[in-house]
Amino acid sequence: MLWPGGAPAHQRTGVGFDRQTQHATVTKVVKVSCQSVNASGGTPTGDTSTAEGSSAVQQANSTCKKATIRVDTGDDQGRTFTEIVQPDQSRQLEQGEKVVVAYEPSAPKDLQYSVTDVNRRIPMTVLAVIFAVAVVVVGRLRGVMALVALAASFLILNFFILPAILQGSNPLLVAVVGSSAIMLIALYLCHGLSARTSVAVLGTLISLMLIGFLGSWFVDWAALTGNTDDNTGLIHGLYPSIDMSGLLLAGIIIGSLGVLDDVTVTQTSAVWELHEANPAMGWRGLYRAGIRIGRDHIASVVNTLVLAYAGAALPLLLLFSIAQSSVGTVANSELVAEEIVRTLVGSIGLVASVPVTTALAALVVAADRPEPGTAAVAAPVPEMAPAGAPAAGPGQPRGGRGRRRKH
């Protein structure tokens, strides 16, 4: 019912990621005087009576780079253009470097192309190959199935979740359905069709629903709009029908799914192994033993989730530190409040998944345990006494008049 059939088309704005891009190569780099560039209209010199003007004079007296770039793809393949690189720019172009260039057809011909980024396809591909080899070498068949599940997750995200949200479907509902599909494929591919995997699936589903409920409640209560940076602002401008707060909720659910799978599978496996070690243990004993393992898991997983979000928001936290803002001011800003709600809601779902999954696993395992007395225990067959010999009394060995046999 939610299948989108492809993302809706729109008119390109030429802003941010919504630009036409091509691949290109830096063919030549020469050093030029920044003063000559400024004199030709490349950069204004500014007023020397101010600090900005003094900085401009220093820049004018330094050395810039003039790079010649050749377009390698698209209709203008082979076309070249030049770009001036200032000495204080973070990205310094080098001869032979592969770059990504933006194309703006409405601009003057000599300004239609500009360098926007470095082409990182080769190092990213090499890193992905190393990752895949490491997973297969260590995980063997399980590793292969994990890579297949990863590919399936990417396909669901790219062909269902993102287009469905762009079509205007409820982002929360799309995230729950898409995450459930990813979870079913990943868990059953990696761990097989078994009662153990099904318990992990059920525990993950219950935790996902809890995360969705809590996320929806607190995002609404905290009045989080989800429109906090240039990227979300661009999305809202291109597709006004998208519920941005719902998009925030979808991100919370999808971001929590990977850690949820880890917790539920680990807890289920722990209960099964406990049952194998002691088949006579009832479901209460299995639950108590499993929850002790889960407490250690909770402590490490929650810390991991918080540090992951803090690492992603580190530049933002640095800005607040530079501004010497108080902790209350920082936490109250929407940018940080989003991360706090995301972290705490996801952590609550993770914590809840431990007792839920452990209880389900203990009940399923205990249901397969044979009832007491159903399996008769074979008693040892007594040694037959020789004919005519008196029966052995209590505490006496058979085969003699109360004497021990010599061996």
TORKOL-4160 file (C-alpha; in steps of 0.2 Angstrom, whole numbers, padded with zeros to 4 digits, m for minus):
407
<pt num="1" X="0000" Y="0000" Z="0000"/>
<pt num="2" X="0015" Y="0012" Z="0003"/>
<pt num="3" X="0025" Y="0007" Z="m0012"/>
<pt num="4" X="0030" Y="0023" Z="m0020"/>
<pt num="5" X="0034" Y="0018" Z="m0038"/>
<pt num="6" X="0049" Y="0030" Z="m0039"/>
<pt num="7" X="0053" Y="0047" Z="m0032"/>
<pt num="8" X="0043" Y="0062" Z="m0039"/>
<pt num="9" X="0052" Y="0073" Z="m0052"/>
<pt num="10" X="0056" Y="0091" Z="m0048"/>
<pt num="11" X="0064" Y="0106" Z="m0056"/>
<pt num="12" X="0082" Y="0107" Z="m0051"/>
<pt num="13" X="0086" Y="0122" Z="m0040"/>
<pt num="14" X="0105" Y="0122" Z="m0041"/>
<pt num="15" X="0107" Y="0123" Z="m0022"/>
<pt num="16" X="0117" Y="0111" Z="m0012"/>
<pt num="17" X="0115" Y="0093" Z="m0017"/>
<pt num="18" X="0102" Y="0098" Z="m0030"/>
<pt num="19" X="0114" Y="0102" Z="m0043"/>
<pt num="20" X="0120" Y="0094" Z="m0059"/>
<pt num="21" X="0137" Y="0087" Z="m0057"/>
<pt num="22" X="0150" Y="0079" Z="m0068"/>
<pt num="23" X="0167" Y="0071" Z="m0065"/>
<pt num="24" X="0183" Y="0081" Z="m0070"/>
<pt num="25" X="0202" Y="0080" Z="m0069"/>
<pt num="26" X="0214" Y="0094" Z="m0064"/>
<pt num="27" X="0225" Y="0095" Z="m0079"/>
<pt num="28" X="0237" Y="0109" Z="m0075"/>
<pt num="29" X="0241" Y="0120" Z="m0059"/>
<pt num="30" X="0251" Y="0135" Z="m0060"/>
<pt num="31" X="0256" Y="0148" Z="m0046"/>
<pt num="32" X="0250" Y="0166" Z="m0049"/>
<pt num="33" X="0250" Y="0182" Z="m0039"/>
<pt num="34" X="0234" Y="0185" Z="m0029"/>
<pt num="35" X="0237" Y="0203" Z="m0032"/>
<pt num="36" X="0236" Y="0200" Z="m0051"/>
<pt num="37" X="0220" Y="0190" Z="m0048"/>
<pt num="38" X="0212" Y="0204" Z="m0038"/>
<pt num="39" X="0217" Y="0217" Z="m0051"/>
<pt num="40" X="0208" Y="0207" Z="m0064"/>
<pt num="41" X="0192" Y="0206" Z="m0054"/>
<pt num="42" X="0194" Y="0189" Z="m0046"/>
<pt num="43" X="0194" Y="0195" Z="m0028"/>
<pt num="44" X="0191" Y="0213" Z="m0021"/>
<pt num="45" X="0205" Y="0220" Z="m0011"/>
<pt num="46" X="0194" Y="0229" Z="0002"/>
<pt num="47" X="0197" Y="0244" Z="0013"/>
<pt num="48" X="0215" Y="0244" Z="0020"/>
<pt num="49" X="0209" Y="0255" Z="0035"/>
<pt num="50" X="0200" Y="0240" Z="0043"/>
<pt num="51" X="0206" Y="0223" Z="0049"/>
<pt num="52" X="0197" Y="0215" Z="0035"/>
<pt num="53" X="0206" Y="0227" Z="0023"/>
<pt num="54" X="0223" Y="0223" Z="0031"/>
<pt num="55" X="0219" Y="0204" Z="0029"/>
<pt num="56" X="0214" Y="0207" Z="0010"/>
<pt num="57" X="0231" Y="0216" Z="0007"/>
<pt num="58" X="0241" Y="0201" Z="0015"/>
<pt num="59" X="0231" Y="0189" Z="0004"/>
<pt num="60" X="0234" Y="0200" Z="m0011"/>
<pt num="61" X="0253" Y="0199" Z="m0008"/>
<pt num="62" X="0253" Y="0180" Z="m0006"/>
<pt num="63" X="0253" Y="0166" Z="m0020"/>
<pt num="64" X="0237" Y="0159" Z="m0027"/>
<pt num="65" X="0235" Y="0144" Z="m0039"/>
<pt num="66" X="0227" Y="0144" Z="m0056"/>
<pt num="67" X="0220" Y="0127" Z="m0060"/>
<pt num="68" X="0214" Y="0121" Z="m0077"/>
<pt num="69" X="0200" Y="0107" Z="m0075"/>
<pt num="70" X="0194" Y="0096" Z="m0089"/>
<pt num="71" X="0176" Y="0089" Z="m0089"/>
<pt num="72" X="0177" Y="0070" Z="m0091"/>
<pt num="73" X="0158" Y="0066" Z="m0092"/>
<pt num="74" X="0142" Y="0073" Z="m0099"/>
<pt num="75" X="0138" Y="0083" Z="m0115"/>
<pt num="76" X="0153" Y="0094" Z="m0112"/>
<pt num="77" X="0166" Y="0081" Z="m0111"/>
<pt num="78" X="0183" Y="0087" Z="m0115"/>
<pt num="79" X="0178" Y="0105" Z="m0111"/>
<pt num="80" X="0191" Y="0115" Z="m0100"/>
<pt num="81" X="0189" Y="0129" Z="m0088"/>
<pt num="82" X="0200" Y="0138" Z="m0075"/>
<pt num="83" X="0198" Y="0141" Z="m0057"/>
<pt num="84" X="0208" Y="0152" Z="m0044"/>
<pt num="85" X="0212" Y="0143" Z="m0028"/>
<pt num="86" X="0216" Y="0155" Z="m0014"/>
<pt num="87" X="0230" Y="0151" Z="m0001"/>
<pt num="88" X="0218" Y="0150" Z="0014"/>
<pt num="89" X="0206" Y="0138" Z="0006"/>
<pt num="90" X="0204" Y="0121" Z="0014"/>
<pt num="91" X="0204" Y="0112" Z="m0002"/>
<pt num="92" X="0220" Y="0114" Z="m0013"/>
<pt num="93" X="0219" Y="0107" Z="m0030"/>
<pt num="94" X="0234" Y="0097" Z="m0037"/>
<pt num="95" X="0238" Y="0092" Z="m0055"/>
<pt num="96" X="0230" Y="0075" Z="m0060"/>
<pt num="97" X="0218" Y="0075" Z="m0046"/>
<pt num="98" X="0200" Y="0069" Z="m0049"/>
<pt num="99" X="0186" Y="0081" Z="m0044"/>
<pt num="100" X="0168" Y="0083" Z="m0045"/>
<pt num="101" X="0161" Y="0099" Z="m0054"/>
<pt num="102" X="0144" Y="0108" Z="m0053"/>
<pt num="103" X="0136" Y="0113" Z="m0069"/>
<pt num="104" X="0124" Y="0128" Z="m0070"/>
<pt num="105" X="0117" Y="0130" Z="m0087"/>
<pt num="106" X="0109" Y="0147" Z="m0084"/>
<pt num="107" X="0126" Y="0155" Z="m0079"/>
<pt num="108" X="0138" Y="0164" Z="m0091"/>
<pt num="109" X="0148" Y="0151" Z="m0101"/>
<pt num="110" X="0164" Y="0155" Z="m0092"/>
<pt num="111" X="0156" Y="0152" Z="m0075"/>
<pt num="112" X="0145" Y="0137" Z="m0079"/>
<pt num="113" X="0157" Y="0125" Z="m0071"/>
<pt num="114" X="0165" Y="0126" Z="m0053"/>
<pt num="115" X="0174" Y="0113" Z="m0043"/>
<pt num="116" X="0163" Y="0107" Z="m0028"/>
<pt num="117" X="0172" Y="0092" Z="m0021"/>
<pt num="118" X="0185" Y="0079" Z="m0023"/>
<pt num="119" X="0181" Y="0062" Z="m0032"/>
<pt num="120" X="0183" Y="0049" Z="m0019"/>
<pt num="121" X="0176" Y="0034" Z="m0028"/>
<pt num="122" X="0193" Y="0024" Z="m0029"/>
<pt num="123" X="0198" Y="0025" Z="m0010"/>
<pt num="124" X="0179" Y="0022" Z="m0005"/>
<pt num="125" X="0179" Y="0007" Z="m0017"/>
<pt num="126" X="0195" Y="0000" Z="m0010"/>
<pt num="127" X="0189" Y="0002" Z="0008"/>
<pt num="128" X="0172" Y="m0007" Z="0004"/>
<pt num="129" X="0182" Y="m0021" Z="m0004"/>
<pt num="130" X="0193" Y="m0023" Z="0012"/>
<pt num="131" X="0178" Y="m0023" Z="0023"/>
<pt num="132" X="0169" Y="m0036" Z="0012"/>
<pt num="133" X="0184" Y="m0047" Z="0012"/>
<pt num="134" X="0187" Y="m0046" Z="0031"/>
<pt num="135" X="0168" Y="m0050" Z="0034"/>
<pt num="136" X="0169" Y="m0066" Z="0023"/>
<pt num="137" X="0186" Y="m0072" Z="0029"/>
<pt num="138" X="0181" Y="m0071" Z="0047"/>
<pt num="139" X="0162" Y="m0074" Z="0046"/>
<pt num="140" X="0163" Y="m0087" Z="0031"/>
<pt num="141" X="0145" Y="m0092" Z="0026"/>
<pt num="142" X="0138" Y="m0080" Z="0039"/>
<pt num="143" X="0148" Y="m0066" Z="0033"/>
<pt num="144" X="0142" Y="m0069" Z="0015"/>
<pt num="145" X="0124" Y="m0069" Z="0021"/>
<pt num="146" X="0127" Y="m0053" Z="0031"/>
<pt num="147" X="0134" Y="m0044" Z="0015"/>
<pt num="148" X="0118" Y="m0050" Z="0006"/>
<pt num="149" X="0107" Y="m0044" Z="0020"/>
<pt num="150" X="0117" Y="m0027" Z="0019"/>
<pt num="151" X="0113" Y="m0026" Z="0001"/>
<pt num="152" X="0095" Y="m0029" Z="0003"/>
<pt num="153" X="0094" Y="m0016" Z="0017"/>
<pt num="154" X="0102" Y="m0003" Z="0005"/>
<pt num="155" X="0089" Y="m0008" Z="m0009"/>
<pt num="156" X="0074" Y="m0006" Z="0003"/>
<pt num="157" X="0081" Y="0011" Z="0009"/>
<pt num="158" X="0084" Y="0017" Z="m0008"/>
<pt num="159" X="0069" Y="0010" Z="m0018"/>
<pt num="160" X="0056" Y="0010" Z="m0004"/>
<pt num="161" X="0059" Y="0021" Z="0011"/>
<pt num="162" X="0066" Y="0037" Z="0003"/>
<pt num="163" X="0054" Y="0037" Z="m0012"/>
<pt num="164" X="0039" Y="0034" Z="m0001"/>
<pt num="165" X="0043" Y="0048" Z="0010"/>
<pt num="166" X="0046" Y="0060" Z="m0005"/>
<pt num="167" X="0029" Y="0055" Z="m0011"/>
<pt num="168" X="0021" Y="0062" Z="0005"/>
<pt num="169" X="0017" Y="0045" Z="0014"/>
<pt num="170" X="0018" Y="0046" Z="0033"/>
<pt num="171" X="0037" Y="0045" Z="0037"/>
<pt num="172" X="0034" Y="0036" Z="0054"/>
<pt num="173" X="0023" Y="0022" Z="0046"/>
<pt num="174" X="0036" Y="0021" Z="0031"/>
<pt num="175" X="0050" Y="0019" Z="0043"/>
<pt num="176" X="0042" Y="0006" Z="0054"/>
<pt num="177" X="0037" Y="m0005" Z="0038"/>
<pt num="178" X="0054" Y="m0002" Z="0030"/>
<pt num="179" X="0063" Y="m0006" Z="0046"/>
<pt num="180" X="0053" Y="m0022" Z="0049"/>
<pt num="181" X="0057" Y="m0028" Z="0031"/>
<pt num="182" X="0075" Y="m0025" Z="0033"/>
<pt num="183" X="0075" Y="m0034" Z="0050"/>
<pt num="184" X="0066" Y="m0049" Z="0043"/>
<pt num="185" X="0078" Y="m0051" Z="0029"/>
<pt num="186" X="0093" Y="m0048" Z="0039"/>
<pt num="187" X="0089" Y="m0059" Z="0054"/>
<pt num="188" X="0083" Y="m0074" Z="0044"/>
<pt num="189" X="0097" Y="m0073" Z="0031"/>
<pt num="190" X="0110" Y="m0072" Z="0044"/>
<pt num="191" X="0103" Y="m0083" Z="0057"/>
<pt num="192" X="0092" Y="m0095" Z="0048"/>
<pt num="193" X="0073" Y="m0100" Z="0050"/>
<pt num="194" X="0072" Y="m0106" Z="0068"/>
<pt num="195" X="0062" Y="m0102" Z="0084"/>
<pt num="196" X="0078" Y="m0093" Z="0090"/>
<pt num="197" X="0078" Y="m0081" Z="0076"/>
<pt num="198" X="0059" Y="m0079" Z="0077"/>
<pt num="199" X="0060" Y="m0074" Z="0095"/>
<pt num="200" X="0073" Y="m0061" Z="0091"/>
<pt num="201" X="0062" Y="m0054" Z="0077"/>
<pt num="202" X="0047" Y="m0053" Z="0089"/>
<pt num="203" X="0058" Y="m0044" Z="0102"/>
<pt num="204" X="0064" Y="m0032" Z="0089"/>
<pt num="205" X="0047" Y="m0028" Z="0083"/>
<pt num="206" X="0040" Y="m0024" Z="0100"/>
<pt num="207" X="0055" Y="m0013" Z="0104"/>
<pt num="208" X="0053" Y="m0004" Z="0087"/>
<pt num="209" X="0034" Y="0000" Z="0091"/>
<pt num="210" X="0039" Y="0007" Z="0108"/>
<pt num="211" X="0053" Y="0018" Z="0100"/>
<pt num="212" X="0040" Y="0024" Z="0088"/>
<pt num="213" X="0027" Y="0028" Z="0101"/>
<pt num="214" X="0039" Y="0037" Z="0113"/>
<pt num="215" X="0048" Y="0046" Z="0099"/>
<pt num="216" X="0031" Y="0053" Z="0092"/>
<pt num="217" X="0026" Y="0058" Z="0109"/>
<pt num="218" X="0042" Y="0067" Z="0114"/>
<pt num="219" X="0045" Y="0075" Z="0097"/>
<pt num="220" X="0028" Y="0083" Z="0098"/>
<pt num="221" X="0029" Y="0088" Z="0116"/>
<pt num="222" X="0046" Y="0096" Z="0114"/>
<pt num="223" X="0040" Y="0105" Z="0098"/>
<pt num="224" X="0054" Y="0098" Z="0087"/>
<pt num="225" X="0051" Y="0103" Z="0069"/>
<pt num="226" X="0065" Y="0093" Z="0061"/>
<pt num="227" X="0070" Y="0108" Z="0050"/>
<pt num="228" X="0086" Y="0113" Z="0058"/>
<pt num="229" X="0099" Y="0114" Z="0044"/>
<pt num="230" X="0102" Y="0119" Z="0026"/>
<pt num="231" X="0099" Y="0101" Z="0020"/>
<pt num="232" X="0082" Y="0099" Z="0029"/>
<pt num="233" X="0077" Y="0117" Z="0024"/>
<pt num="234" X="0081" Y="0112" Z="0005"/>
<pt num="235" X="0070" Y="0096" Z="0007"/>
<pt num="236" X="0056" Y="0106" Z="0014"/>
<pt num="237" X="0057" Y="0119" Z="0000"/>
<pt num="238" X="0057" Y="0106" Z="m0013"/>
<pt num="239" X="0044" Y="0095" Z="m0006"/>
<pt num="240" X="0033" Y="0105" Z="0006"/>
<pt num="241" X="0021" Y="0091" Z="0009"/>
<pt num="242" X="0034" Y="0081" Z="0018"/>
<pt num="243" X="0031" Y="0080" Z="0037"/>
<pt num="244" X="0048" Y="0086" Z="0044"/>
<pt num="245" X="0045" Y="0080" Z="0061"/>
<pt num="246" X="0039" Y="0064" Z="0055"/>
<pt num="247" X="0056" Y="0063" Z="0045"/>
<pt num="248" X="0065" Y="0065" Z="0062"/>
<pt num="249" X="0055" Y="0051" Z="0069"/>
<pt num="250" X="0059" Y="0040" Z="0054"/>
<pt num="251" X="0078" Y="0043" Z="0057"/>
<pt num="252" X="0076" Y="0039" Z="0076"/>
<pt num="253" X="0068" Y="0022" Z="0071"/>
<pt num="254" X="0080" Y="0017" Z="0057"/>
<pt num="255" X="0095" Y="0023" Z="0067"/>
<pt num="256" X="0090" Y="0012" Z="0082"/>
<pt num="257" X="0087" Y="m0004" Z="0072"/>
<pt num="258" X="0105" Y="m0010" Z="0069"/>
<pt num="259" X="0108" Y="m0009" Z="0088"/>
<pt num="260" X="0092" Y="m0017" Z="0092"/>
<pt num="261" X="0096" Y="m0032" Z="0081"/>
<pt num="262" X="0112" Y="m0035" Z="0090"/>
<pt num="263" X="0104" Y="m0034" Z="0107"/>
<pt num="264" X="0089" Y="m0046" Z="0103"/>
<pt num="265" X="0100" Y="m0059" Z="0094"/>
<pt num="266" X="0112" Y="m0059" Z="0108"/>
<pt num="267" X="0099" Y="m0061" Z="0122"/>
<pt num="268" X="0090" Y="m0075" Z="0113"/>
<pt num="269" X="0107" Y="m0084" Z="0110"/>
<pt num="270" X="0111" Y="m0082" Z="0128"/>
<pt num="271" X="0095" Y="m0090" Z="0134"/>
<pt num="272" X="0096" Y="m0104" Z="0121"/>
<pt num="273" X="0114" Y="m0108" Z="0127"/>
<pt num="274" X="0109" Y="m0108" Z="0145"/>
<pt num="275" X="0096" Y="m0121" Z="0141"/>
<pt num="276" X="0108" Y="m0132" Z="0132"/>
<pt num="277" X="0120" Y="m0131" Z="0147"/>
<pt num="278" X="0106" Y="m0135" Z="0159"/>
<pt num="279" X="0090" Y="m0142" Z="0151"/>
<pt num="280" X="0082" Y="m0145" Z="0168"/>
<pt num="281" X="0081" Y="m0126" Z="0171"/>
<pt num="282" X="0064" Y="m0119" Z="0171"/>
<pt num="283" X="0059" Y="m0102" Z="0162"/>
<pt num="284" X="0061" Y="m0092" Z="0178"/>
<pt num="285" X="0078" Y="m0098" Z="0180"/>
<pt num="286" X="0082" Y="m0095" Z="0162"/>
<pt num="287" X="0075" Y="m0078" Z="0163"/>
<pt num="288" X="0085" Y="m0073" Z="0179"/>
<pt num="289" X="0101" Y="m0080" Z="0171"/>
<pt num="290" X="0098" Y="m0071" Z="0154"/>
<pt num="291" X="0093" Y="m0054" Z="0162"/>
<pt num="292" X="0110" Y="m0054" Z="0172"/>
<pt num="293" X="0119" Y="m0056" Z="0155"/>
<pt num="294" X="0107" Y="m0042" Z="0148"/>
<pt num="295" X="0112" Y="m0030" Z="0161"/>
<pt num="296" X="0130" Y="m0030" Z="0156"/>
<pt num="297" X="0124" Y="m0028" Z="0138"/>
<pt num="298" X="0113" Y="m0013" Z="0142"/>
<pt num="299" X="0128" Y="m0004" Z="0150"/>
<pt num="300" X="0139" Y="m0006" Z="0135"/>
<pt num="301" X="0126" Y="m0003" Z="0122"/>
<pt num="302" X="0118" Y="0013" Z="0129"/>
<pt num="303" X="0136" Y="0021" Z="0131"/>
<pt num="304" X="0139" Y="0016" Z="0113"/>
<pt num="305" X="0124" Y="0024" Z="0106"/>
<pt num="306" X="0127" Y="0040" Z="0116"/>
<pt num="307" X="0145" Y="0041" Z="0110"/>
<pt num="308" X="0139" Y="0038" Z="0092"/>
<pt num="309" X="0127" Y="0053" Z="0092"/>
<pt num="310" X="0140" Y="0064" Z="0101"/>
<pt num="311" X="0153" Y="0060" Z="0088"/>
<pt num="312" X="0141" Y="0064" Z="0074"/>
<pt num="313" X="0137" Y="0081" Z="0082"/>
<pt num="314" X="0154" Y="0085" Z="0088"/>
<pt num="315" X="0157" Y="0100" Z="0077"/>
<pt num="316" X="0140" Y="0107" Z="0083"/>
<pt num="317" X="0146" Y="0104" Z="0101"/>
<pt num="318" X="0162" Y="0113" Z="0097"/>
<pt num="319" X="0153" Y="0128" Z="0091"/>
<pt num="320" X="0143" Y="0129" Z="0108"/>
<pt num="321" X="0159" Y="0127" Z="0117"/>
<pt num="322" X="0167" Y="0142" Z="0108"/>
<pt num="323" X="0152" Y="0153" Z="0111"/>
<pt num="324" X="0154" Y="0148" Z="0130"/>
<pt num="325" X="0135" Y="0144" Z="0131"/>
<pt num="326" X="0128" Y="0136" Z="0147"/>
<pt num="327" X="0123" Y="0118" Z="0147"/>
<pt num="328" X="0105" Y="0122" Z="0149"/>
<pt num="329" X="0106" Y="0134" Z="0134"/>
<pt num="330" X="0114" Y="0121" Z="0123"/>
<pt num="331" X="0102" Y="0107" Z="0128"/>
<pt num="332" X="0087" Y="0118" Z="0124"/>
<pt num="333" X="0092" Y="0123" Z="0107"/>
<pt num="334" X="0083" Y="0113" Z="0094"/>
<pt num="335" X="0099" Y="0106" Z="0086"/>
<pt num="336" X="0105" Y="0098" Z="0102"/>
<pt num="337" X="0087" Y="0094" Z="0108"/>
<pt num="338" X="0084" Y="0083" Z="0093"/>
<pt num="339" X="0100" Y="0073" Z="0097"/>
<pt num="340" X="0095" Y="0071" Z="0115"/>
<pt num="341" X="0078" Y="0065" Z="0111"/>
<pt num="342" X="0085" Y="0053" Z="0097"/>
<pt num="343" X="0098" Y="0046" Z="0110"/>
<pt num="344" X="0086" Y="0044" Z="0124"/>
<pt num="345" X="0071" Y="0037" Z="0115"/>
<pt num="346" X="0083" Y="0025" Z="0106"/>
<pt num="347" X="0091" Y="0020" Z="0122"/>
<pt num="348" X="0074" Y="0017" Z="0131"/>
<pt num="349" X="0070" Y="0005" Z="0117"/>
<pt num="350" X="0086" Y="m0004" Z="0118"/>
<pt num="351" X="0084" Y="m0006" Z="0137"/>
<pt num="352" X="0066" Y="m0012" Z="0135"/>
<pt num="353" X="0071" Y="m0025" Z="0122"/>
<pt num="354" X="0082" Y="m0034" Z="0135"/>
<pt num="355" X="0069" Y="m0040" Z="0147"/>
<pt num="356" X="0056" Y="m0042" Z="0133"/>
<pt num="357" X="0067" Y="m0053" Z="0122"/>
<pt num="358" X="0074" Y="m0063" Z="0137"/>
<pt num="359" X="0056" Y="m0067" Z="0143"/>
<pt num="360" X="0050" Y="m0072" Z="0126"/>
<pt num="361" X="0066" Y="m0083" Z="0124"/>
<pt num="362" X="0064" Y="m0091" Z="0141"/>
<pt num="363" X="0045" Y="m0095" Z="0138"/>
<pt num="364" X="0049" Y="m0103" Z="0121"/>
<pt num="365" X="0063" Y="m0114" Z="0127"/>
<pt num="366" X="0054" Y="m0119" Z="0143"/>
<pt num="367" X="0039" Y="m0125" Z="0132"/>
<pt num="368" X="0050" Y="m0137" Z="0123"/>
<pt num="369" X="0057" Y="m0145" Z="0139"/>
<pt num="370" X="0050" Y="m0162" Z="0143"/>
<pt num="371" X="0039" Y="m0164" Z="0158"/>
<pt num="372" X="0046" Y="m0172" Z="0173"/>
<pt num="373" X="0043" Y="m0191" Z="0173"/>
<pt num="374" X="0040" Y="m0192" Z="0154"/>
<pt num="375" X="0057" Y="m0198" Z="0151"/>
<pt num="376" X="0061" Y="m0214" Z="0162"/>
<pt num="377" X="0079" Y="m0215" Z="0168"/>
<pt num="378" X="0086" Y="m0232" Z="0166"/>
<pt num="379" X="0091" Y="m0240" Z="0182"/>
<pt num="380" X="0107" Y="m0250" Z="0183"/>
<pt num="381" X="0104" Y="m0268" Z="0181"/>
<pt num="382" X="0110" Y="m0277" Z="0197"/>
<pt num="383" X="0124" Y="m0290" Z="0196"/>
<pt num="384" X="0116" Y="m0308" Z="0197"/>
<pt num="385" X="0123" Y="m0318" Z="0212"/>
<pt num="386" X="0128" Y="m0336" Z="0209"/>
<pt num="387" X="0116" Y="m0349" Z="0211"/>
<pt num="388" X="0114" Y="m0355" Z="0230"/>
<pt num="389" X="0123" Y="m0339" Z="0236"/>
<pt num="390" X="0114" Y="m0329" Z="0249"/>
<pt num="391" X="0107" Y="m0313" Z="0244"/>
<pt num="392" X="0118" Y="m0298" Z="0248"/>
<pt num="393" X="0111" Y="m0287" Z="0263"/>
<pt num="394" X="0111" Y="m0269" Z="0264"/>
<pt num="395" X="0129" Y="m0262" Z="0262"/>
<pt num="396" X="0136" Y="m0278" Z="0257"/>
<pt num="397" X="0143" Y="m0281" Z="0239"/>
<pt num="398" X="0136" Y="m0295" Z="0229"/>
<pt num="399" X="0146" Y="m0310" Z="0225"/>
<pt num="400" X="0154" Y="m0314" Z="0242"/>
<pt num="401" X="0150" Y="m0316" Z="0260"/>
<pt num="402" X="0152" Y="m0298" Z="0264"/>
<pt num="403" X="0170" Y="m0298" Z="0258"/>
<pt num="404" X="0177" Y="m0286" Z="0245"/>
<pt num="405" X="0183" Y="m0294" Z="0229"/>
<pt num="406" X="0201" Y="m0292" Z="0226"/>
<pt num="407" X="0206" Y="m0285" Z="0209"/>
